[in-house]
Amino acid sequence: MKVPVRKQIEGLTPYKPGKPIEDVQREYGLEQVDKLASNENPLNCSPVVIKAVKEAAANLSIYPDGNATELKEAIAEFYGVKVSEIMPTSGSNEMVWLLAKTFLNPGDEAIMADYTFVSYKIATITMGAVPVIVPVKDFSLDLDAMADAITEKTRIIWLCNPNNPTGTLFSEEELHSFMKKVPEDVLVAYDEAYIEYVTDPSFSKDGYKLYQRYPNMVVMRTFSKIYGLAALRVGYTLANEEVLDNINKIRRPFNVNRLAQVAAIAALKDQDFVKRSYEVNMEGKEYLYRAFDEMGLTYAKSETNHIFVDVEKDCNEIFVELQKRGTIIRPFPRTYIRVTIGTMEQNKKFVALLKEVLDK
Ligand SMILES: Cc1ncc(COP(=O)(O)O)c(C=O)c1O
């Protein structure tokens, strides 16, 4: 092909999602494959959602509400905030890209951790901006070092709390003292994709209100994780009207499809499902901690639905060996893997396979 691609795109490697179950089944001739690679909800989603989506699917010829008014109203009611302070998107991933497109000029800097959600870096580079990478400290975001990295060129700071892939959480106090060091003309993109899984009782989970205190802060959340709607692609952002008005200028029309809107509204109504998912996750987490302890493996204490663990062997090798045996996990550089907490049955199978491949 003779058409040159933009120079920012040349060096990028595509986002690599967790391997689909069907691919692994075909490749290794396996009947039962568990995917513990993409931090999905092992309980599927609420039956209330399935019913609502089936009903809505009876007519697919009409475009969705481009403003997602009913979904905004449902979120506004749920949180007690204004409708104008909410923007639903096609997964929170879409918002990562919208923020980069709205706020990053070529040559600007965007600060992020080395181990964090990968879209921040891809979106930053795509805009011709410079990712400023700050190493995590003891698996956690190093907020002091991130604040020290701020320069006149900084436009966005990407904060994931709790963090993917390490699962760690920083406290609200730490966040407030961090925000004191952030100039008003730097946007803090605060990603709470896993907030509903947090078990630390001292953490209030009221972080969605932070944009009311800090006008340069946007708070991203998603229906993909504890609500189990990853297939439908729906997330939402809470932010000040002025920020959202600017983002709205480049938002694709009809960015959240109708089934996704209907599903998200129904999902919010079934908080019992959320509670059940939380409990299954907590039980699975304790089980996996015990198993890792028995195997003598080091891991980061997680406040999410996944655990970052050092398997002390080449992670890609372990990934392939587990996959051959029917469990897909996510390899990270060197000796780390990230495993999504599954049902107890999935967790037990994973532990048995891990023991086998590690010879423990
Ligand atoms: C930290 C974080 N943010 C955002 C996302 C994107 O989620 P979605 O686009 O499905 O809402 C993910 C997905 O894994 C994530 O881990």
The ligand as a Gaussian input file, in Angstrom:
#p B3LYP/6-31G(d) Opt

LIG

0 1
 C       -9.314000       0.004000      34.069000
 C      -10.210000      -0.201000      32.918000
 N      -10.825000       0.856000      32.386000
 C      -11.646000       0.736000      31.357000
 C      -11.896000      -0.499000      30.802000
 C      -12.805000      -0.560000      29.625000
 O      -13.960000      -1.150000      29.913000
 P      -15.223000      -1.018000      28.962000
 O      -14.799000      -0.302000      27.720000
 O      -15.640000      -2.409000      28.699000
 O      -16.202000      -0.224000      29.737000
 C      -11.295000      -1.639000      31.308000
 C      -11.523000      -2.947000      30.713000
 O      -10.953000      -3.943000      31.002000
 C      -10.418000      -1.483000      32.401000
 O       -9.783000      -2.511000      32.929000

